[in-house]
Amino acid sequence: MKIIIAGDGKLGATLTRQLSSSGYDITLIDAKKNVLENSMERYDVLAIQGNCVTMTVLEMAGVKDADLLIAATGADETNLLCCATAHVMNPKLHTIARIRNPEYYEQIYTLRDLYGLSLVVNPDRQAAIEIGHLLKYPGFLKREGFAKGRVEIVELRIDSKSKLCNIALNDMYRIVRCKVLVCTVLRCGKAIIPDGNFVLREGDRIFVTAPANHMTILLKYLGIITRKVKRVILCGGGKISYYLAQQLEKSGMTVQLIEQKQERCLDLAERLPNTSIIHGDASSQYLLDREGLASCDALVTLTGMDELNMFISMYGSSCGVPQVITKLDHIEPNDMVNNLSIGSVISPKDLCCNTIVRYVRAIHNQTGAAISIHTIADGKAEAVEFEVNESTNHCGQPLKELKIKKGVLIACISREGMIEIPNGESSFRAGDMVIIVSSGGEVLYQMNDIFAN
């Protein structure tokens, strides 16, 4: 499949890395020569320097023979015009545009056909939805939903005080009192799909699959005390903060938003009548203390600087804020970052990338394509949801009889609303939703890709 990516910024670079590693034929378009040269050195891609909205540049990029164009420049207008121009040149082309402006986003679905858009993505809005979900259900570092919200994969960190520290997975049930599956363990930067004899150690980050209604039980017996979030402090007045505050206002939470630019404060005050807009520097300890940081239920750092977000989040953690969420755009998760007290980490570009990758795999494999795809364990593993159909191999056979590829785990089976954490006697059949976790690096386009034979 030939894919053109217009815009080699944060999202474009993330897509280039993920899609090129999956074997797709990638052509990059960007106006900056040095950015393209950097990508060409790191990945096996073709690069075209120029304006992505001109027919000449699009033709040089091979738009007439391409299968998909992803417009991810920093300007919404450029992305729209790029998709519209490319669609005229190749009516069969699939197009994806990143649209961030709230004013455009409200009307863009009405104009999708006019611009020839197959999919519209908004990383800021996706990040706000993800943060809102974490605030609504505190206690976990991350939560990924599957099977229409009936199944979740959650992330927990094992510290020295955890009840799971030095416990073998076979003994986990007697502690948590509900059936869950540890599908991946991230230890020393390596993603491991463990067996029952695996012993959890301090510093491990574990990814647990369970029915959504078991999550409260899991927290209870692990001794993780959570309380309903009533007051939230947001640091930074960008687009994510706007979308998030709008969402939290509707849920009845008290929202305090700190923004340094006075003009932006006035704009936000007009758009968010039920949010307290505070003009000031979010890195000021005096300001944070004055606004009651130590007594708030949650702190979300959303400024445009990763380092500043981490700095404020660490101070919030030191003040005993129960829930801290940190946005990181440029700094990639690593052991150094993971060991800092910055709570849950949200990456807008990674969330957006997951949505685009799911669409790419769907058009690559029209039958039996993944319903949802979530990158977990700092990108070292994937959780993929498939619907079993008549062409799926081994329907009705016990799992213990199947030969499954190394690094692949069947984590959950959902059948007619009933959730099963599978064992060797379990089986799947047509119509079931199955969640697969893979750390082998191989792309799973359909359910049959998990079998070794």
N, C-alpha and C positions, 0 to 999 in steps of 0.2 A: 504494500500500500504506500502510495506517495502522499506525503503530508507537507504542506507549506506553513511555516510559522512566521507571521509578520510581527516583528517586535521581539528583540532579544534582551528584554529586561529580566526582572525577577521571575515572573511567571513563564516567560518564553524560555529562559535558561533551565528552569525546573522541568518544563515539558520536553525540552530537547534532550536533557539527561535521561529522563524516564522512557521516552518513546524511542530514542536511538538505541538504548540498551535492549529494547524489545525487538529490534531488528527492522524497524520501519525506515523507509527512505525519506530522510528529512532535508528540506531546503529552508534556510533561514533568510529573512529579509530584514535589514535594519539600515538606518542612515549612517550609523557610526561604524567606521572601518575597524577601529581597535576592538570594539565589542565582538564583531564577527570573527576577527582573527583569533581572539581568545577561545571562542566556541569551536572553531575549526581545529585548534590545537588539542582540545580536550575530547572532541567527539568526531565521529565519521559522518560529517554533514557537508552539504553544499551551501555556500553563502553568496547572497546577492546584495550588494550595497546600493541603496536608493530609496525612493519614495514608494511605499507599498500600495498607494492608491492609484498610481499611474499604470496604464495598460502596458507600457513598454517594460517596466520592471516586472510586472506580473507575468508577462509573456516570457521574459528571460528566466523567471523562476519555474516555468513549465506549468502554468496554471491550467492550460487546456488539456493536459494529461494527468492532472492531479486528482486525487480522490477527496481530499479534505484540506481546507484552509482555516487556520486558527489566527484570528486578528487579535493580538495581545499587546498593542502599543499603549503608550501612556495616555492617549487621547481617545475618548469615546467616539468623537466625530470621525476621526481617521479610521477607526475599526469598522464603523458602519459603512463608510464609503468604500473601504477596501473590500468588504464582503459583497457589497452591491455590485462593484465593478467586476470582481472575480466571477460572480454568479452570471453576469451578462456574457462574459467570455467563455464560461463553461457551465451551462444550465444544470448539468448533472452533478456539479460539485457540491459537497457538503461544506457548510460554513459555520464557524463558531466565533462569536464576538464577545469580548470582555467589555461590559458596560458598567461603569461605577457611579455615574451621576444619578442621584435619586430622582431628579426631575425627568431624566430620560427613561429610567427603569420602569416607571409607572406606566408609560405609554408604549414601550418598545414591543410588547406582545401584539398590540394592535397593528403594528407596522412591520411585523416579521416577514410577511410575504413581499412587501415592497422592497425591503433590503436583501431579500434572498437568504434569510437567516435560518439555519437548522437548529441552532442552540445559542442561548444567551447565558453568560455566566457573570456573576458579580462576587468576587472574592470577599469584599467588605461585608456584604449582606450575609454570605455563607458563614463568615467568621462570627458575625453578631448572633446568628441563629445557634451556632455551636456553643458560644459563650453563654447564651441564655439557657441552653439545655443544661450546662454544667451548674449554673446558678440555681436552677430549679431543682436539681437532684445533686446536692453537694456530697462530698465524701470520696470521690474518685478523681484521679488525675485526668483521665479522659474516659469518654463513653462513646461507643459507636453502636448505632441501632441497626437491626436487621429484622426481616420477617414482619414488616409493617409495625415495628416498634415492640414486638413481643419478645425479641431476643436482643441481648446486648453483650458486647465485649468491652470490659472495663479494665483500666490500668490501675494497679496499686504498687506502691513501693514497700519493700520489706526492710524495716529498720531493726535495730537491736531490741526494741521493745515490742515488736510485732509478735502476735501469737503464732504466726506461721514461720518465724525464724527457726531454722534447723529442723524443720518438719518435713518428712517425706510426703509426697503428694498422695500416696495411698492412705495416709493417716489424716488427710485434710477434712474428711467428712465429720469426724468426731469433734472438730473444732468449730466449723462453720454451720453445721446442722442443716445443710441444704445441698442438693446435688449441683455441683458446678464443675467446670473443666478448665484447668490451667492449660491454655492452648499454646502459649509462647512464654519463654522466660528470656529477658534481656540481661545478660551477665557479662561484664567487662567488654561491652560493645558488640557482643555476639548474640544473635538470636538463636535460641534453642527450642525445639519442639520436644518437650520432656515426656518420659514415661512415668509410671506409677512409683518407681523407685527413686526418682529424682528428689534430692533434698534441697529445699530452699535455703538461701544464705542471706545474710545482711548485705544490703546494697542491690539485691536483685529487683528488677522491675518485672512484674508478672501481669499477663493479660488473660483475664478470666472470662469464659463464656458461661452465660446462665440465662434462664428466663428473666425477663425484666421484673416480674413480681417477686423474684428471689433476692433482688439486690438489697432491699432493706434488711432482710434476714442476715445476709452476708455481712453487712456493716455492723449490725447489732452484735453478732457473735465474735467479730474481730475486735470489738471494743472501740470502733471508730464512731465517736459521738458527733452527730450532725444536728444542726438546727435550721429551721426555715430561714431563708435569707429575706430580711425585711429592709435593710438599708445598704446601699451599694455606693462606693466611690469610684468614679471613672476618671482616669488621668489621661488627658488628651481629648481634643474636640474634633477629631477627624471624622471621616465617613462611617467607620465602624462604630464609633461612639454614638453617632446620630442614630444609626439603625438600631443599636442595642438599647439606647435610652428610650426610643420610641416603643420598642418591644417591652421593656421593663415597666414603663408607664402603664401600659395596658394590663399588666399583671398585678398592679397595685403596689409595687415596690417603691420605696423612697430612693430617689436617685440624685446624687451630687456629682456634677461634672466640672472638672477643673481644666481650664483652657487659658493659655498665655496671651493669645492675640485678642485684643478688645473687639475688633470688628467681627471676628468669628463668634465671640461670646454673644454679641447683639443678634447675630443671625440665628444662633442656636436657641437663644431665649425666645425668639419669635416662633421658631418651628417646634420647640418643646416646652409648652406652657406649664407642664407639671414636673419639670426637672429643675433643680436648683443649679443655675449656671454660676460658677465661681471664676472670676478673672484673677489669674495668678499663675505662679510657677509651681508645677506639680512636684518639682524636686526640692522645694523648700520645706524643711522639717517643721518650721514654725507654722506654715500654712496647713500642712497635713495634720499637725497636732490640734490646731485651732478648729479644723473642720471635723474633729472627732474620729480620726483614723483608728485609734486603739479600740473604740467601742462599735465600729461598724461591723457588719456581717461578712462583707466581701470587698475586695479591692481588685480592680481590673486596670492594668496599665496598658494604654493604647496610644502612646505618643509615637512620633515618627522615627524615634531613635531606639534601637534595640538595647543599647547599653543603659540608656536612661530608664527604660522600662524595667530592666533587671535590677538596677540600683533602687528604684522606688519599691519594687516588689520585695526585695530583701529587707528593706526597712519595715514594710508592712508585716512581713513574717516575724521580724524581731519584736514588733509591737503586739503580737498575738492575734492578728486578724485571722479568723477561722478559715477563710477561703481566699486564696490569692490566684489570680489568673494573669499570665504575662503573654503579650503578643511579641513574637519574634519574626521579622521579615528577612533579615540578611544572615544572621548567625544560625548556622545549622546545629541541630541537637548533637551533643557529644557528651562524653563522660564528665568533662569540666562543667558544662552547663547543667547536666542532670544532677550534679552534686550540690548545686546552689539552692538556697531556700527561696525559689521563685514560684512555687506551686505548679499549677497546670500551665502548659505552654501551648499557645495557639499559633498556627502558621497559616495565614490566609491563602498564600500561594499554593500550599500543599493541599488544602481543602478543595480549592478550585481545580487543581491538577487532577485530583481523584475523580471529579465529575467528568472532566474532559477525557481522561483515560478510559472510563467506563463507556463513553460514547464511541471512542475510537474502536474499542474491542467489539462493541455491538455492531458497527458497520463492517468490521473485518469478518465477523462471524455472525451472520444474520440469524441463524437458528441456534437456540440454546445459549445465547450470549449471557454474560453476567448481569444480574439485576442490580447489584451494588458492589462497589469495590472500596475498601478502606485500607490505606497504608498504616501499619502499626509498627511498633518496636523501632522507632526512628528510621523508618523506611526499609528496614531489613526483613520485613515480612508483610504479607498481604492477607487480608480476610476478604473472601469473595463469596457472594451469595448466588446460587444457581437454582433454577426451577428444573426438577427432574421431568423429562418428557419421554415419549415412546422410543426415541432413538438413544436414550441413555443406557449404557451397558450395565449389566449385573443388577438390574432391578429385582428386588425380592430376595437376593442372596444375603446371608449373614455377613457382616463386615469382616468377621474373622477369616472368611474364606477368600477375601479379595486381596489382590496384590496391588498395593498403592505405592506410588513413587516416593522415594526418600525425601524427607523434608515436607511432606504433605500430611495433613490431619483433617479428618471429618469431625468438625467441632460440634455440630448441632443439626438436628433434623426437625423441621416444623411440618406438621401434618394436620390440616383442617383446624388450625388454631391451637393444637396441642404441641407442646415443646418437649423434645427428648434430647437429653445429653446421652449420646450413643455409647454402647458397649459392644463387645464382640458379637452378641446375638442380634443386635439391631440391624435393620435393613431399610432401604429407601424404595419408593415406588413412584410412578408417574403422578405428578401434581404436588409432590413434596417440595418444600424449600430446604435446601441444604447449604450450610455454611462451611466453607473450606478455608483452612489456614495453611499458607505455604511460605516456607522460608528458603526454598531451594533456588530461587532466582528465575525459575522457568515461568513464562507467561501462561496463564490458564485462560484460554478463550472459551472453553466449554467444559461441562462436567466430565466428559470422557478423557480430558487431558490429565486427570489425576491418576489414571490407571497405568500400571507398569506393563501390562500386556494388552 
